[in-house]
Amino acid sequence: MEAVPALQTSDDRSLYRLTQNRHGNLVPGLERSFGVEPETGTVRYVLPQS
């Protein structure tokens, strides 16, 4: 696990990254991740920003 939450969401939450999944190599930079909120333990699915 990361030392500090490094996965940013569009609503400015900082999450610990659990997983990272790239869309193959078809679209560079397109990345989806699962992250967990440090305070609540809630797991969130984070889509790439467009």
C-alpha distance matrix in Angstrom:
0.0 3.8 6.6 8.6 9.0 10.3 11.8 15.4 17.8 21.5 22.1 20.0 17.1 13.7 10.9 7.2 7.4 7.5 10.2 12.6 16.2 19.0 22.5 23.7 25.2 27.9 26.6 24.7 21.9 22.0 18.4 17.2 13.8 12.5 10.6 10.6 12.6 11.5 15.1 16.2 13.5 15.4 14.1 15.7 16.8 17.0 19.9 20.6 22.9 26.4
3.8 0.0 3.8 5.4 6.5 7.4 9.8 13.2 16.1 19.8 20.4 17.8 15.3 11.7 9.7 6.4 7.3 9.1 11.5 13.0 16.8 19.0 22.7 23.9 25.0 27.6 25.9 23.6 20.6 21.1 17.8 17.1 13.9 13.3 10.9 11.2 12.5 11.2 14.9 16.6 14.6 16.3 15.2 16.1 17.2 16.6 19.3 19.5 21.4 24.9
6.6 3.8 0.0 3.8 6.9 8.6 11.8 14.6 17.7 21.2 21.4 18.4 16.0 12.3 11.2 8.6 10.5 12.5 15.2 16.7 20.5 22.6 26.2 27.5 28.4 30.9 29.1 26.6 23.4 24.2 21.1 20.4 17.3 16.5 13.7 13.2 13.5 11.3 14.5 17.0 15.6 17.8 17.4 18.5 20.0 19.3 22.2 22.3 23.7 27.2
8.6 5.4 3.8 0.0 3.8 6.1 9.3 11.5 14.6 18.0 17.9 14.7 12.5 8.8 8.5 7.0 9.7 12.5 15.2 16.4 20.1 22.1 25.5 27.3 28.1 30.2 28.0 25.7 22.3 22.9 19.9 19.1 16.1 15.4 12.2 11.6 11.2 9.3 12.4 15.1 14.3 16.1 16.0 16.6 18.3 17.2 20.1 20.2 21.1 24.8
9.0 6.5 6.9 3.8 0.0 3.8 6.0 8.1 11.0 14.5 14.5 11.7 9.1 5.4 4.8 4.3 7.2 10.4 13.0 14.1 17.7 19.7 22.9 25.1 26.1 27.9 25.6 23.5 20.0 20.2 17.1 16.0 13.0 12.2 8.9 8.7 8.3 7.6 10.9 13.1 12.2 13.3 12.9 13.1 14.7 13.5 16.5 16.9 17.9 21.6
10.3 7.4 8.6 6.1 3.8 0.0 3.8 6.2 9.8 13.1 14.0 11.2 9.6 6.2 6.1 6.0 6.9 10.7 12.3 12.3 15.7 17.1 20.3 22.4 23.0 24.9 22.4 20.1 16.5 17.1 14.3 13.9 11.5 11.9 9.4 10.6 10.8 11.0 14.3 16.2 15.1 15.5 14.3 13.6 14.3 12.4 14.7 14.3 15.2 18.8
11.8 9.8 11.8 9.3 6.0 3.8 0.0 3.8 6.7 10.2 11.6 9.6 8.1 5.6 5.0 6.1 5.8 9.5 10.5 10.2 13.2 14.7 17.6 20.1 21.0 22.4 19.9 18.1 14.5 14.4 11.5 10.6 8.4 9.0 7.0 9.1 9.8 11.3 14.4 15.5 14.3 13.8 12.1 10.6 10.8 8.6 10.9 10.9 12.0 15.7
15.4 13.2 14.6 11.5 8.1 6.2 3.8 0.0 3.8 6.8 8.2 6.1 5.8 4.9 6.4 9.0 9.4 12.8 13.7 13.1 15.5 16.5 18.9 21.7 22.4 23.3 20.3 18.8 15.0 14.8 12.6 11.8 10.4 11.2 9.2 11.0 10.6 12.5 14.8 16.0 15.6 14.5 13.4 11.2 11.5 8.6 10.5 10.3 10.2 13.9
17.8 16.1 17.7 14.6 11.0 9.8 6.7 3.8 0.0 3.8 5.4 5.3 5.3 6.7 7.8 11.0 11.1 13.9 14.5 13.9 15.7 16.8 18.5 21.8 22.8 23.2 20.2 19.3 15.6 14.6 12.6 11.2 10.3 10.8 9.5 11.2 10.7 13.5 15.2 15.6 15.4 13.5 12.4 9.5 9.6 6.7 8.5 9.0 8.7 12.3
21.5 19.8 21.2 18.0 14.5 13.1 10.2 6.8 3.8 0.0 3.8 5.5 7.4 9.8 11.5 14.8 14.8 17.4 17.7 16.7 17.9 18.5 19.6 23.0 23.8 23.6 20.3 19.8 16.3 15.1 14.0 13.0 13.0 13.9 13.0 14.6 13.9 16.7 17.9 18.2 18.5 16.2 15.3 12.1 11.8 8.8 9.2 9.3 7.6 10.5
22.1 20.4 21.4 17.9 14.5 14.0 11.6 8.2 5.4 3.8 0.0 3.8 5.8 9.2 11.3 15.0 16.0 18.5 19.5 19.2 20.7 21.7 23.0 26.4 27.4 27.2 24.1 23.5 20.0 18.8 17.4 15.9 15.3 15.3 13.7 14.3 12.7 15.3 15.8 16.2 17.1 15.0 15.0 12.2 13.0 10.8 12.2 12.9 11.4 14.1
20.0 17.8 18.4 14.7 11.7 11.2 9.6 6.1 5.3 5.5 3.8 0.0 3.8 6.5 9.6 13.1 14.5 17.6 18.9 18.7 20.8 21.8 23.6 26.8 27.5 27.8 24.6 23.5 19.8 19.2 17.6 16.4 15.3 15.4 13.2 13.6 11.7 13.6 14.4 15.6 16.6 15.3 15.4 13.2 14.2 11.9 13.6 13.8 12.4 15.5
17.1 15.3 16.0 12.5 9.1 9.6 8.1 5.8 5.3 7.4 5.8 3.8 0.0 3.8 6.3 10.1 12.0 14.8 16.6 17.1 19.5 21.2 23.3 26.4 27.5 28.2 25.3 24.1 20.4 19.6 17.3 15.6 13.7 13.0 10.2 10.1 7.9 9.9 10.9 12.0 12.9 11.8 12.1 10.5 12.3 10.7 13.3 14.3 13.9 17.4
13.7 11.7 12.3 8.8 5.4 6.2 5.6 4.9 6.7 9.8 9.2 6.5 3.8 0.0 3.8 7.0 9.3 12.5 14.6 15.2 18.2 20.0 22.6 25.4 26.4 27.5 24.8 23.2 19.5 19.2 16.5 15.1 12.7 12.0 8.8 8.7 7.1 8.1 10.3 12.0 12.1 11.9 11.9 10.9 12.7 11.1 14.0 14.6 14.8 18.5
10.9 9.7 11.2 8.5 4.8 6.1 5.0 6.4 7.8 11.5 11.3 9.6 6.3 3.8 0.0 3.8 6.1 8.9 11.4 12.6 15.8 18.1 20.8 23.5 24.9 26.3 24.0 22.6 19.0 18.3 15.2 13.2 10.2 8.8 5.3 5.2 5.0 6.6 9.6 10.6 9.6 9.5 8.8 8.5 10.4 9.6 13.0 14.2 15.3 19.1
7.2 6.4 8.6 7.0 4.3 6.0 6.1 9.0 11.0 14.8 15.0 13.1 10.1 7.0 3.8 0.0 3.8 6.3 9.4 11.2 14.8 17.4 20.6 22.8 24.3 26.1 24.2 22.6 19.2 18.8 15.3 13.6 10.1 8.5 5.2 5.2 6.6 6.9 10.7 11.7 9.7 10.5 9.4 10.0 11.6 11.3 14.6 15.7 17.4 21.2
7.4 7.3 10.5 9.7 7.2 6.9 5.8 9.4 11.1 14.8 16.0 14.5 12.0 9.3 6.1 3.8 0.0 3.8 5.8 7.4 11.1 13.7 17.0 19.0 20.7 22.6 20.9 19.4 16.3 15.7 12.1 10.4 6.9 6.1 4.4 6.7 9.3 10.5 14.1 14.5 12.0 12.0 9.7 9.6 10.0 9.6 12.5 13.4 15.8 19.4
7.5 9.1 12.5 12.5 10.4 10.7 9.5 12.8 13.9 17.4 18.5 17.6 14.8 12.5 8.9 6.3 3.8 0.0 3.8 7.1 10.4 13.7 16.8 18.6 20.8 22.9 21.7 20.7 17.9 16.9 13.1 10.9 7.2 5.4 5.1 6.9 10.5 11.7 15.1 14.7 11.5 11.6 8.7 9.6 9.8 10.7 13.6 15.1 18.0 21.4
10.2 11.5 15.2 15.2 13.0 12.3 10.5 13.7 14.5 17.7 19.5 18.9 16.6 14.6 11.4 9.4 5.8 3.8 0.0 3.8 6.7 10.2 13.3 14.9 17.2 19.3 18.5 17.6 15.3 14.1 10.3 8.4 5.4 5.2 7.1 10.0 13.5 15.3 18.6 18.0 14.8 14.3 10.9 10.7 9.6 10.1 12.1 13.4 16.7 19.7
12.6 13.0 16.7 16.4 14.1 12.3 10.2 13.1 13.9 16.7 19.2 18.7 17.1 15.2 12.6 11.2 7.4 7.1 3.8 0.0 3.8 6.7 10.1 11.7 13.8 15.8 14.8 13.9 11.6 10.5 6.9 6.0 4.4 6.7 9.0 12.5 15.7 17.6 21.0 20.6 17.8 16.8 13.4 12.2 10.1 9.6 10.4 10.9 14.3 17.0
16.2 16.8 20.5 20.1 17.7 15.7 13.2 15.5 15.7 17.9 20.7 20.8 19.5 18.2 15.8 14.8 11.1 10.4 6.7 3.8 0.0 3.8 6.6 8.3 10.9 12.7 12.2 12.0 10.5 8.7 5.7 5.3 6.0 8.8 11.8 15.4 18.6 20.9 24.1 23.4 20.6 19.1 15.5 13.9 11.0 10.5 10.1 10.4 14.1 16.1
19.0 19.0 22.6 22.1 19.7 17.1 14.7 16.5 16.8 18.5 21.7 21.8 21.2 20.0 18.1 17.4 13.7 13.7 10.2 6.7 3.8 0.0 3.8 5.4 7.4 9.2 8.6 8.4 7.6 6.0 4.6 6.4 8.6 12.0 14.8 18.5 21.4 23.7 26.9 26.5 23.9 22.3 18.7 16.7 13.5 12.1 10.7 9.9 13.3 14.5
22.5 22.7 26.2 25.5 22.9 20.3 17.6 18.9 18.5 19.6 23.0 23.6 23.3 22.6 20.8 20.6 17.0 16.8 13.3 10.1 6.6 3.8 0.0 3.8 6.2 6.6 6.6 8.1 8.5 6.0 6.4 7.9 11.0 14.2 17.4 21.1 23.9 26.6 29.5 28.8 26.3 24.3 20.7 18.3 14.7 13.5 11.2 10.4 13.6 14.0
23.7 23.9 27.5 27.3 25.1 22.4 20.1 21.7 21.8 23.0 26.4 26.8 26.4 25.4 23.5 22.8 19.0 18.6 14.9 11.7 8.3 5.4 3.8 0.0 3.8 5.5 7.3 8.4 10.0 8.7 9.3 11.2 13.8 16.9 20.0 23.7 26.7 29.1 32.2 31.6 28.9 27.2 23.5 21.4 18.0 17.0 14.9 13.9 16.9 17.1
25.2 25.0 28.4 28.1 26.1 23.0 21.0 22.4 22.8 23.8 27.4 27.5 27.5 26.4 24.9 24.3 20.7 20.8 17.2 13.8 10.9 7.4 6.2 3.8 0.0 3.8 5.6 6.0 8.7 8.7 10.3 13.2 15.9 19.3 22.1 25.8 28.6 30.8 34.1 33.8 31.2 29.6 26.0 23.8 20.5 18.8 16.5 14.7 17.1 17.0
27.9 27.6 30.9 30.2 27.9 24.9 22.4 23.3 23.2 23.6 27.2 27.8 28.2 27.5 26.3 26.1 22.6 22.9 19.3 15.8 12.7 9.2 6.6 5.5 3.8 0.0 3.8 6.4 9.4 8.6 11.2 13.8 17.1 20.6 23.4 27.2 29.8 32.4 35.4 34.9 32.6 30.6 27.0 24.5 20.9 19.2 16.3 14.4 16.5 15.5
26.6 25.9 29.1 28.0 25.6 22.4 19.9 20.3 20.2 20.3 24.1 24.6 25.3 24.8 24.0 24.2 20.9 21.7 18.5 14.8 12.2 8.6 6.6 7.3 5.6 3.8 0.0 3.8 6.3 5.7 9.0 12.1 15.5 19.1 21.6 25.4 27.7 30.3 33.2 32.9 30.9 28.8 25.5 22.6 19.2 16.9 13.9 11.4 13.0 12.0
24.7 23.6 26.6 25.7 23.5 20.1 18.1 18.8 19.3 19.8 23.5 23.5 24.1 23.2 22.6 22.6 19.4 20.7 17.6 13.9 12.0 8.4 8.1 8.4 6.0 6.4 3.8 0.0 3.8 5.6 8.5 12.1 15.0 18.8 20.8 24.6 26.7 29.0 32.1 32.2 30.2 28.5 25.3 22.6 19.5 16.9 14.3 11.4 12.8 12.4
21.9 20.6 23.4 22.3 20.0 16.5 14.5 15.0 15.6 16.3 20.0 19.8 20.4 19.5 19.0 19.2 16.3 17.9 15.3 11.6 10.5 7.6 8.5 10.0 8.7 9.4 6.3 3.8 0.0 3.8 5.9 9.6 12.2 16.0 17.7 21.3 23.3 25.5 28.5 28.8 26.9 25.4 22.3 19.6 16.7 13.8 11.5 8.3 9.8 10.3
22.0 21.1 24.2 22.9 20.2 17.1 14.4 14.8 14.6 15.1 18.8 19.2 19.6 19.2 18.3 18.8 15.7 16.9 14.1 10.5 8.7 6.0 6.0 8.7 8.7 8.6 5.7 5.6 3.8 0.0 3.8 7.0 10.3 14.0 16.2 19.9 22.1 24.7 27.5 27.3 25.4 23.4 20.2 17.3 14.1 11.4 8.7 6.1 8.4 8.9
18.4 17.8 21.1 19.9 17.1 14.3 11.5 12.6 12.6 14.0 17.4 17.6 17.3 16.5 15.2 15.3 12.1 13.1 10.3 6.9 5.7 4.6 6.4 9.3 10.3 11.2 9.0 8.5 5.9 3.8 0.0 3.8 6.7 10.4 12.7 16.4 18.8 21.3 24.3 24.1 21.9 20.1 16.8 14.2 11.1 8.8 7.0 5.5 8.9 10.7
17.2 17.1 20.4 19.1 16.0 13.9 10.6 11.8 11.2 13.0 15.9 16.4 15.6 15.1 13.2 13.6 10.4 10.9 8.4 6.0 5.3 6.4 7.9 11.2 13.2 13.8 12.1 12.1 9.6 7.0 3.8 0.0 3.8 7.2 9.9 13.6 16.1 19.0 21.8 21.1 18.9 16.8 13.4 10.8 7.5 5.8 4.9 5.7 9.4 11.8
13.8 13.9 17.3 16.1 13.0 11.5 8.4 10.4 10.3 13.0 15.3 15.3 13.7 12.7 10.2 10.1 6.9 7.2 5.4 4.4 6.0 8.6 11.0 13.8 15.9 17.1 15.5 15.0 12.2 10.3 6.7 3.8 0.0 3.8 6.3 10.1 12.9 15.6 18.5 17.9 15.5 13.8 10.4 8.4 6.0 5.2 6.7 8.2 11.5 14.6
12.5 13.3 16.5 15.4 12.2 11.9 9.0 11.2 10.8 13.9 15.3 15.4 13.0 12.0 8.8 8.5 6.1 5.4 5.2 6.7 8.8 12.0 14.2 16.9 19.3 20.6 19.1 18.8 16.0 14.0 10.4 7.2 3.8 0.0 3.8 7.0 10.3 13.0 15.8 14.7 12.0 10.4 6.8 5.6 4.6 5.9 8.8 11.2 14.2 17.4
10.6 10.9 13.7 12.2 8.9 9.4 7.0 9.2 9.5 13.0 13.7 13.2 10.2 8.8 5.3 5.2 4.4 5.1 7.1 9.0 11.8 14.8 17.4 20.0 22.1 23.4 21.6 20.8 17.7 16.2 12.7 9.9 6.3 3.8 0.0 3.8 6.8 9.4 12.3 11.8 9.4 8.3 5.6 5.3 6.5 7.1 10.7 12.7 15.0 18.6
10.6 11.2 13.2 11.6 8.7 10.6 9.1 11.0 11.2 14.6 14.3 13.6 10.1 8.7 5.2 5.2 6.7 6.9 10.0 12.5 15.4 18.5 21.1 23.7 25.8 27.2 25.4 24.6 21.3 19.9 16.4 13.6 10.1 7.0 3.8 0.0 3.8 6.2 8.9 8.2 5.7 5.5 4.3 6.1 8.9 10.1 13.9 16.1 18.0 21.6
12.6 12.5 13.5 11.2 8.3 10.8 9.8 10.6 10.7 13.9 12.7 11.7 7.9 7.1 5.0 6.6 9.3 10.5 13.5 15.7 18.6 21.4 23.9 26.7 28.6 29.8 27.7 26.7 23.3 22.1 18.8 16.1 12.9 10.3 6.8 3.8 0.0 3.8 5.7 5.7 5.1 5.3 6.5 7.7 11.1 11.8 15.5 17.5 18.8 22.4
11.5 11.2 11.3 9.3 7.6 11.0 11.3 12.5 13.5 16.7 15.3 13.6 9.9 8.1 6.6 6.9 10.5 11.7 15.3 17.6 20.9 23.7 26.6 29.1 30.8 32.4 30.3 29.0 25.5 24.7 21.3 19.0 15.6 13.0 9.4 6.2 3.8 0.0 3.8 5.9 5.7 8.0 9.6 11.4 14.6 15.1 18.8 20.5 21.6 25.4
15.1 14.9 14.5 12.4 10.9 14.3 14.4 14.8 15.2 17.9 15.8 14.4 10.9 10.3 9.6 10.7 14.1 15.1 18.6 21.0 24.1 26.9 29.5 32.2 34.1 35.4 33.2 32.1 28.5 27.5 24.3 21.8 18.5 15.8 12.3 8.9 5.7 3.8 0.0 3.8 6.1 8.2 11.1 12.9 16.5 17.3 20.9 22.9 23.7 27.3
16.2 16.6 17.0 15.1 13.1 16.2 15.5 16.0 15.6 18.2 16.2 15.6 12.0 12.0 10.6 11.7 14.5 14.7 18.0 20.6 23.4 26.5 28.8 31.6 33.8 34.9 32.9 32.2 28.8 27.3 24.1 21.1 17.9 14.7 11.8 8.2 5.7 5.9 3.8 0.0 3.8 5.3 8.8 11.2 14.9 16.4 20.1 22.6 23.7 27.2
13.5 14.6 15.6 14.3 12.2 15.1 14.3 15.6 15.4 18.5 17.1 16.6 12.9 12.1 9.6 9.7 12.0 11.5 14.8 17.8 20.6 23.9 26.3 28.9 31.2 32.6 30.9 30.2 26.9 25.4 21.9 18.9 15.5 12.0 9.4 5.7 5.1 5.7 6.1 3.8 0.0 3.8 6.3 9.5 13.0 14.9 18.7 21.3 22.9 26.5
15.4 16.3 17.8 16.1 13.3 15.5 13.8 14.5 13.5 16.2 15.0 15.3 11.8 11.9 9.5 10.5 12.0 11.6 14.3 16.8 19.1 22.3 24.3 27.2 29.6 30.6 28.8 28.5 25.4 23.4 20.1 16.8 13.8 10.4 8.3 5.5 5.3 8.0 8.2 5.3 3.8 0.0 3.8 6.4 10.1 12.4 16.0 19.0 20.6 23.9
14.1 15.2 17.4 16.0 12.9 14.3 12.1 13.4 12.4 15.3 15.0 15.4 12.1 11.9 8.8 9.4 9.7 8.7 10.9 13.4 15.5 18.7 20.7 23.5 26.0 27.0 25.5 25.3 22.3 20.2 16.8 13.4 10.4 6.8 5.6 4.3 6.5 9.6 11.1 8.8 6.3 3.8 0.0 3.8 7.0 9.7 13.2 16.2 18.4 21.7
15.7 16.1 18.5 16.6 13.1 13.6 10.6 11.2 9.5 12.1 12.2 13.2 10.5 10.9 8.5 10.0 9.6 9.6 10.7 12.2 13.9 16.7 18.3 21.4 23.8 24.5 22.6 22.6 19.6 17.3 14.2 10.8 8.4 5.6 5.3 6.1 7.7 11.4 12.9 11.2 9.5 6.4 3.8 0.0 3.8 6.2 9.7 12.8 14.8 18.0
16.8 17.2 20.0 18.3 14.7 14.3 10.8 11.5 9.6 11.8 13.0 14.2 12.3 12.7 10.4 11.6 10.0 9.8 9.6 10.1 11.0 13.5 14.7 18.0 20.5 20.9 19.2 19.5 16.7 14.1 11.1 7.5 6.0 4.6 6.5 8.9 11.1 14.6 16.5 14.9 13.0 10.1 7.0 3.8 0.0 3.8 6.6 10.0 12.5 15.4
17.0 16.6 19.3 17.2 13.5 12.4 8.6 8.6 6.7 8.8 10.8 11.9 10.7 11.1 9.6 11.3 9.6 10.7 10.1 9.6 10.5 12.1 13.5 17.0 18.8 19.2 16.9 16.9 13.8 11.4 8.8 5.8 5.2 5.9 7.1 10.1 11.8 15.1 17.3 16.4 14.9 12.4 9.7 6.2 3.8 0.0 3.8 6.6 8.9 12.1
19.9 19.3 22.2 20.1 16.5 14.7 10.9 10.5 8.5 9.2 12.2 13.6 13.3 14.0 13.0 14.6 12.5 13.6 12.1 10.4 10.1 10.7 11.2 14.9 16.5 16.3 13.9 14.3 11.5 8.7 7.0 4.9 6.7 8.8 10.7 13.9 15.5 18.8 20.9 20.1 18.7 16.0 13.2 9.7 6.6 3.8 0.0 3.8 6.5 9.0
20.6 19.5 22.3 20.2 16.9 14.3 10.9 10.3 9.0 9.3 12.9 13.8 14.3 14.6 14.2 15.7 13.4 15.1 13.4 10.9 10.4 9.9 10.4 13.9 14.7 14.4 11.4 11.4 8.3 6.1 5.5 5.7 8.2 11.2 12.7 16.1 17.5 20.5 22.9 22.6 21.3 19.0 16.2 12.8 10.0 6.6 3.8 0.0 3.8 6.3
22.9 21.4 23.7 21.1 17.9 15.2 12.0 10.2 8.7 7.6 11.4 12.4 13.9 14.8 15.3 17.4 15.8 18.0 16.7 14.3 14.1 13.3 13.6 16.9 17.1 16.5 13.0 12.8 9.8 8.4 8.9 9.4 11.5 14.2 15.0 18.0 18.8 21.6 23.7 23.7 22.9 20.6 18.4 14.8 12.5 8.9 6.5 3.8 0.0 3.8
26.4 24.9 27.2 24.8 21.6 18.8 15.7 13.9 12.3 10.5 14.1 15.5 17.4 18.5 19.1 21.2 19.4 21.4 19.7 17.0 16.1 14.5 14.0 17.1 17.0 15.5 12.0 12.4 10.3 8.9 10.7 11.8 14.6 17.4 18.6 21.6 22.4 25.4 27.3 27.2 26.5 23.9 21.7 18.0 15.4 12.1 9.0 6.3 3.8 0.0
